[in-house]
Amino acid sequence: MKRFLDKNGYKVEFSENPVFGEPWHVFVLSRYKGRWVLTKHRERGFEFPGGKREAGESIEETAIREVYEETGGLVGQLQFLGQYKVHDPVKPFVKSIFYAELLEMEKKQNYLETEGPIFMESLPDVLGEEFSFIMKDEIVPLSLSRLDDGTMQRSE
């Protein structure tokens, strides 16, 4: 288990196992034809797709729906990477993190609260102002460390 403070000063715990109870949010690291697929949130900037679970949905269904809604990407394979809990004193929440290989991209008229897909060959080492705060804590590097050429890598 890894622990750190987020930009709001809240304690965050990350685990490679689903240990924090029922998640109601997802964060999906996505790739299509070898490129990372992010989305441009209208307020926060570039980030991986994600969002809240709807009633009656499994967390995997949420991940698939959110990727499609925000990027037009059709998920082929979905791989669980971990889970994290943000200890917000007012409204703590649990998020499951997935990796998705996308089969195809559909052009959409509406990407909801985003401006659609952003493709990147690689993620920059230093994320500029165009990137969401969600991308700037330890969750993305911890999640990426779980990937190794498409296979799971054990964390220490």
Phi and psi in degrees as a GROMACS rama.xvg file:
@    title "Ramachandran Plot"
@    xaxis  label "Phi"
@    yaxis  label "Psi"
@TYPE xy
-109.665  144.349  LYS-2
-131.856  142.341  ARG-3
-160.212  172.818  PHE-4
-103.157  137.492  LEU-5
-84.7791  -175.734  ASP-6
-64.3323  -21.0872  LYS-7
-89.7615  -0.416538  ASN-8
83.342  11.4172  GLY-9
-86.073  143.851  TYR-10
-69.1406  134.804  LYS-11
-123.887  135.599  VAL-12
-119.975  133.381  GLU-13
-118.768  135.043  PHE-14
-136.043  146.463  SER-15
-78.1328  -5.42147  GLU-16
-117.142  153.941  ASN-17
-78.9564  81.933  PRO-18
-108.086  -5.22196  VAL-19
-99.4732  10.6347  PHE-20
93.7883  -168.26  GLY-21
-67.221  119.514  GLU-22
-81.6548  145.023  PRO-23
-120.95  7.26828  TRP-24
-137.025  155.977  HIS-25
-133.235  157.559  VAL-26
-139.783  123.267  PHE-27
-124.207  107.644  VAL-28
-74.372  118.846  LEU-29
-123.388  144.453  SER-30
-135.495  145.851  ARG-31
-138.697  121.581  TYR-32
50.2947  44.9457  LYS-33
81.7166  -0.253558  GLY-34
-112.75  146.042  ARG-35
-70.07  141.832  TRP-36
-116.487  110.905  VAL-37
-110.328  179.668  LEU-38
-132.336  157.63  THR-39
-104.54  102.021  LYS-40
-70.7775  137.265  HIS-41
-62.1352  -27.7905  ARG-42
-105.848  -37.3169  GLU-43
-94.3446  -23.609  ARG-44
101.328  -158.281  GLY-45
-69.5365  131.786  PHE-46
-160.343  162.798  GLU-47
-72.3276  152.535  PHE-48
-62.5588  152.971  PRO-49
176.004  176.785  GLY-50
163.461  -163.052  GLY-51
-95.3728  145.014  LYS-52
-73.5272  141.262  ARG-53
-98.8715  157.601  GLU-54
-55.7741  135.233  ALA-55
83.0638  -0.918378  GLY-56
-97.1691  143.435  GLU-57
-78.6316  163.187  SER-58
-67.0919  -31.0014  ILE-59
-68.2468  -40.2856  GLU-60
-63.0472  -37.2961  GLU-61
-61.1126  -46.6552  THR-62
-59.5166  -46.4188  ALA-63
-62.9957  -45.0504  ILE-64
-64.1908  -46.3972  ARG-65
-63.1027  -40.9347  GLU-66
-60.522  -45.6302  VAL-67
-64.9551  -48.414  TYR-68
-58.4339  -41.2912  GLU-69
-91.5852  -18.4869  GLU-70
-131.234  -19.3473  THR-71
82.4392  6.43008  GLY-72
-79.7312  136.119  GLY-73
-99.8859  117.579  LEU-74
-73.6237  129.744  VAL-75
-96.1936  -63.5082  GLY-76
-113.324  139.801  GLN-77
-125.538  126.312  LEU-78
-125.511  126.495  GLN-79
-70.8654  129.391  PHE-80
-108.649  -27.28  LEU-81
163.607  -171.911  GLY-82
-146.598  147.32  GLN-83
-138.784  155.16  TYR-84
-123.136  129.897  LYS-85
-102.204  121.665  VAL-86
-88.5365  60.1408  HIS-87
-67.2979  125.85  ASP-88
-64.4567  -24.1499  PRO-89
-89.7869  -45.6374  VAL-90
-145.461  79.938  LYS-91
-63.86  151.245  PRO-92
-145.771  158.88  PHE-93
-119.361  133.363  VAL-94
-124.397  133.844  LYS-95
-93.99  141.639  SER-96
-112.09  132.749  ILE-97
-127.761  159.749  PHE-98
-114.141  133.54  TYR-99
-126.857  129.579  ALA-100
-93.1354  124.79  GLU-101
-94.5255  136.76  LEU-102
-80.2376  -39.4702  LEU-103
-159.172  166.712  GLU-104
-119.639  128.033  MET-105
-103.42  135.904  GLU-106
-75.5234  128.708  LYS-107
-118.208  157.338  LYS-108
-79.2754  -29.8723  GLN-109
-139.905  126.765  ASN-110
-109.104  24.8458  TYR-111
59.6896  -124.308  LEU-112
-81.2849  8.0817  GLU-113
-118.334  170.057  THR-114
-102.383  18.5495  GLU-115
95.3494  -170.49  GLY-116
-75.5377  148.412  PRO-117
-125.338  127.352  ILE-118
-105.398  136.028  PHE-119
-136.645  133.186  MET-120
-63.964  -40.9215  GLU-121
-148.335  160.876  SER-122
-89.4698  134.627  LEU-123
-66.1543  150.982  PRO-124
-65.637  -37.5902  ASP-125
-116.587  122.765  VAL-126
-91.644  124.489  LEU-127
-80.6624  -172.099  GLY-128
-64.018  -21.584  GLU-129
-72.3107  -10.9432  GLU-130
-94.0241  144.369  PHE-131
-65.8224  151.648  SER-132
-59.7335  -26.2057  PHE-133
-62.1577  -28.2497  ILE-134
-84.1362  -10.6852  MET-135
-101.861  2.45871  LYS-136
-98.5564  -159.41  ASP-137
-85.8424  -5.51144  GLU-138
-63.5155  -46.4027  ILE-139
-63.2486  -50.6553  VAL-140
-60.9535  -38.3462  PRO-141
-64.228  -40.3129  LEU-142
-68.209  -43.3912  SER-143
-63.0176  -31.9754  LEU-144
-66.5331  -16.5727  SER-145
-83.7707  -9.43275  ARG-146
-100.936  140.638  LEU-147
-149.755  90.1143  ASP-148
53.0527  41.3434  ASP-149
86.9438  -0.839987  GLY-150
-117.256  156.593  THR-151
-72.5174  141.332  MET-152
-115.232  128.763  GLN-153
-72.5012  135.123  ARG-154
-85.2664  159.746  SER-155
